[in-house]
Amino acid sequence: MAALGATPIINHPEVAILGINKAADRPVVYKGQIAVRRILHVSGSFDHRVVDGADGATFVQCVKNYLEFPATIFI
């Protein structure tokens, strides 16, 4: 079984890095029912001297939304 999450390590001169783990089928509650869904954990590490935490969280949420709804990339 693959790891559920990771903490990517920032190396100088990087200011941010995105960690993407292996997608796996997992049981989740979806529309009030238990269903098997493909889950992909995404995490980010940011140098807080350069990137504000709120901006980093917004970026990770944006990546998540594009992965969930890829057609929105073209809008």
N, C-alpha and C positions, 0 to 999 in steps of 0.2 A: 504494500500500500504506500502511496506517495504521501509526502508531508502535506499537511493542511495549509500551512502558511510559512512564510520566511521573512527575514528582515534583511533586505539587500544592504550591502556595505558600500558606502560612498568612498571612492578613492580620489585623492587630489589629482586633477583640478575639477573633478565632477562636482555638481551641486545637487544633483538628484539622480535617482535610479528607480526603475520600475521593476518589481519582482512579479513574475507570472509563474504560477505553479501548474501542475498537470491537471487537466479537467478529468473529473470522475463522476460516475453516476451515483447519486445519493438520494435517500428518501427525504422528502420535504413536504410541508403542508402547502398545497397550491390550490387556490380557490376553494378552501375549506375541506379539501380531500388530501389524503396522503398519496403522493405520487413520486415516481422516480424521475429526477431531473438531472441534467448535466450541470455540474457546478465547477466553476473555475475561480480559484482564489487569486486576487490581485492585491499587491501591497506596494507601497512606495516609501522610500527614505529620502529625506530632504535635509540639506544643510540649512538650519534655521537662521544662520547669519545672513543668508541670501534669499531664501524662500520662506515666506510667512506660512505657518501651519495651515491656516484657512485656505490659502491659495493651493497648497499641496493637496489638501483633502478635496477641494473642488476639482483639481486635475484628475485625481483618481476616480471620482464620481463621473466625470466626463468620459474617461476611458471605459468605465463600466457601462455607461449608457450606449456608447458606440458599439461595444461588444454585444449588448443585448438587442440592439436595433441598428444593424449595420447600414441599412438604407439611409439613415439620417446623416451619414457622412456626406452625402451628396446634396443635402438641403442647404 
